[in-house]
């Protein structure tokens, strides 16, 4: 079984460029998780034969949003967090925007596991959303994944908007303390690891050079001057089921590329 995650940075643009269907034809994901769809379903002109579609769009049109496409119909689909988690972690940020209404999380339950995809809030250049993320979002998302894990193992994937270690970005020193590489964001990721979740790529690939996002400036993608901010993590119970984990830098259409895992069954 192949599970893919891709921040498409606007699904309508990817479709308009005729890049979504060729990607599906070439890679044949069994489950495809998307982030930053920036669309309501009725704004998207696409047919996906063979896939069930599940969307969690932001209330604000043209912003954020997640989706899961699956060849197997999920047993259950959950948009957003349960009310108890939303209330406990108080998502309204300093601009009084409610991050829980931004379509950032969708979970699909299958026979043997949950698949959760997430589009983590960006801390912003001025770090104005760092407190929201560090004190509210990251703890809430971890609590949610652990809550689901009580029922069955969890696979969570998406744009986590953080480079975990210095090996996860091409230029760590000048970016230390900036968005995506602050101590707070890195601590949030480490808390997932400390809770037992496994960064699947690191089961198979070590060192740097493995990036999933590149700036549009200075030919960054061509020179592979990038960041690894897109991940697939799994519960410990699924570790031995992960056959491979990959980054698909040859897939274009977004400033991110897809990342994936293949399960043995």
Secondary structure, DSSP 8 states (H G I E B T S, - for coil): -EEEEEE-S-HHHHHHTT-HHHHHHHH--SEEEEE---S-GGG-----TT-EEEEE--SSTTS--EEEEESS--SEEEES--HHHHHHHT-B-TT--BGGGS--EEEEE-SSEEEEEEE-----TT-TTHHIIIIIIHHHHHHHHHHHHTTSEEEEEEE-----SGGGBS-HHHHTTSTTS-HHHHHHHHHHHHTT-EEGGGGT--SS---SEE-SSTTTTTTT-EE--EEEEE-GGGGGGEEEEEEETT--SSSB-EEEEEE--
